[in-house]
Amino acid sequence: MTEPLLEARRVSMQFGGLTAVNQVDLAVHPGEIVGLIGPNGAGKTTFFNCLTGMYRPTSGEVRFAGALLPPKPRRVAMAGVARTFQNIRLFHNMTALENVMVGRYCRTRTTALDAVLRLPRHRREEAETRAHGLQWLEFVGLEGAVDALARNLSYGDQRRLEIARALATDPRLLLLDEPTAGMNPQETREAEALITRIRWLGLAILVIEHDMRFIFSLCDRVTCLVRGEVLVEGDPATVQGDPRVIEAYLGAPVAGGPEEGDRA
Ligand SMILES: Nc1ncnc2c1ncn2[C@@H]1O[C@H](COP(=O)(O)OP(=O)(O)OP(=O)(O)O)[C@@H](O)[C@H]1O
């Protein structure tokens, strides 16, 4: 197999006396979709925060394309890792396009002075950023909502907008934290189709999700965390059939594959 794009080695995160993530190893290879599952409080979001520089892990290291990732969100984004959040974090009083343009600013070189003086470089980059943002809005299916305020979009559209903003940073790896949370079945199917199209662009994806149908139909590999530790890791069939996963997470055997709308 190719070298991992992302490699977490023995990552741990403690909050006082609580060990939220304990010696977790995880690798994502180029073009892969890897699922991260586990019961509530298993440490999934904390682990994402360790990967994206929001937390400095208590121990362990995170490498991206072979280099150590610094625990600084902006540097992580510039390295090529983008994410969405469990609780949508958009700029609610900005338009859809403005939200996506904000994502792009980690790739522009305009200084505050260029902007204030409206120097040619600023005007050129602003036009490029706008065109780029429009492309991503079209990619996620929001071309009809360019000028809509983020707060006026439906829940499913807000999630799509968050993904467009993440894509605007030109990532090689996209981390999605519960992308279908709160979605109806139709929106969930649309999110699945969108994630498949993102993979076709050549991006790798690491996704936290409670919808088992989604995880087992979309992912190449799945890691199950329980109480901060890796319980099982493997291909979807292996993880789905593992009695420890069924007991710790699914609660009951999933006969013949999970049903539509199965949620833990
Ligand atoms: N900033 C923090 N300070 C203290 N404890 C925290 C903090 N963040 C998370 N925890 C604790 O760490 C543990 C793991 O939480 P985390 O949110 O990572 O789990 P999760 O698997 O993402 O859960 P869920 O599926 O409910 O989102 C929990 O016991 C949580 O209370």
The ligand as an ORCA input file, in Angstrom:
! r2SCAN-3c Opt
* xyz 0 1
  N     -12.558     20.227     26.589
  C     -12.834     19.175     27.363
  N     -12.595     19.204     28.697
  C     -12.854     18.142     29.491
  N     -13.363     16.974     29.042
  C     -13.639     16.892     27.732
  C     -13.390     17.966     26.833
  N     -13.745     17.577     25.577
  C     -14.211     16.323     25.695
  N     -14.133     15.897     26.985
  C     -14.497     14.583     27.485
  O     -13.751     13.649     26.720
  C     -14.548     12.492     26.457
  C     -14.628     12.263     24.969
  O     -15.488     13.256     24.409
  P     -15.680     13.429     22.828
  O     -16.583     14.601     22.615
  O     -14.351     13.449     22.173
  O     -16.439     12.083     22.453
  P     -17.172     11.688     21.101
  O     -16.800     10.262     20.827
  O     -16.880     12.679     20.052
  O     -18.699     11.746     21.538
  P     -20.025     12.112     20.678
  O     -20.273     10.950     19.755
  O     -21.077     12.248     21.733
  O     -19.751     13.392     19.963
  C     -15.903     12.710     27.118
  O     -15.868     12.108     28.402
  C     -15.965     14.225     27.232
  O     -16.767     14.613     28.312
*
